[in-house]
Structures are given as structure tokens and as C-alpha cells.
Amino acid sequence: MILHHWGLIEYEEARKQMDEVHALACQDGKNHLIFCQHPDIFTVGYDDQGSWPVPTVHTDRGGSITCHSPGQLVAYFCFQASNPALFYRRVIRAYEALFEQLNLPAHYDRQNPGFYIENRKIASLGFRYRNGVSLHGVALNVDINLVFHSQVNPCGLEGIIPTSLKAEGSGIGIEQLEQSLIRHLCEAFDEAL
């Protein structure tokens, strides 16, 4: 697994760089994991037909509206995914192991893809697959501005509100979280760094 740390980066710039990493993954046959954060922005998936009370940026991932802001750990996956269903299950397994390690009762909802603690959404998922390699990924709320995130319901779901690891009582920082997630992904994908 090859790691890329981009820090705080504008969404549009990250999207352009992700395409470059995707092209590299198509050539080298390796799994590339990108960690970053974005300045405040709302993005919507290609199949979203909603009208929103906030400015949005359209993207080619699946899913509905997603809020990004500093304090959110975004993991973009340019992974070998000749079997997208198997790839997706492995990603879910890694995040389930992460939440278990953090002793948080987060569960994955197959009907409304994401991780939730009761009616509170803590992580959003959205992927696309091209030439046998995945694009996009998972946005996990670590220590976010919940007021900003609450301008719209996560993914437009009624009765669902955003939450974060900090709001749920976890004091883990982003760097430590990255290390834990890398370990769980290596186990789920039987990978080595």
C-alpha cells in the first residue's frame, strides 16, 4: 500500500490529483491510499437530484450531499478493485474494526451507505470504479464544526444529524487515527506497507 498525505487541500485540486494517482495505480498495479482534509465545502454525487440551501460542487462519485471541512479525515482509495463488491466489503470491515477499537457503537447502514451511531452520522462513503481501480472514498468526522455540518441533513436523510468522534467522547487525534486505520486496512486487504 502506498500512502499519500496531502494535508489541507481544496476539493477541486484534490479531485484533479486523485485522477493522477488513479492513473498511476492503473499502471503500477498497487493500492494507493490518500489522506487529506478539505476547506468547508458541500459536494453531491452524480446521481443526486436534490436542491440544497447551500452552494454545492458536483462530483462523479456515488451518493448524495456530503459536507467536508477541516477536522474530517478524508481517505481516498485508488485501490485495485477488479471485484468492486469485495473491495467495498473490505473497506467496511476495516472501518468496523476501527470503530470497535475506539469502543464506539457505530454501525454500517447498507440502505443509506455510511456509518451511524443511532441517528447520528459519523462517516460518509462514496466510490466510483474505472479501469478496475477505485476512486473517492470515506469521510470520517473527527473534530468538526457541527454547526457548519448541520446546515443540511447528511445525505439529505430525514432525522439524521452529523456527529464526530470528539462529540461521541473519543479524544483520538487525526494522526493517531490515520495509523490505526492504515493497520486495519492492511489487515482487511492482506497488505503490507
Secondary structure, 3 states (H helix, E strand, C coil): CEEEEEEECCHHHHHHHHHHHHHHHHHHCCCEEEEEECCCEEEECCCCCCCCCCCCEECCCCCCEEEECCCEEEEEEECECCCHHHHHHHHHHHHHHHHHHCCCCCEECCCCCEEEECCEEEEEEEEEEECCEEEEEEEEECCCCHHHHCCCCHHHCCCCEECCCCCCCCCCCHHHHHHHHHHHHHHHHCCCC
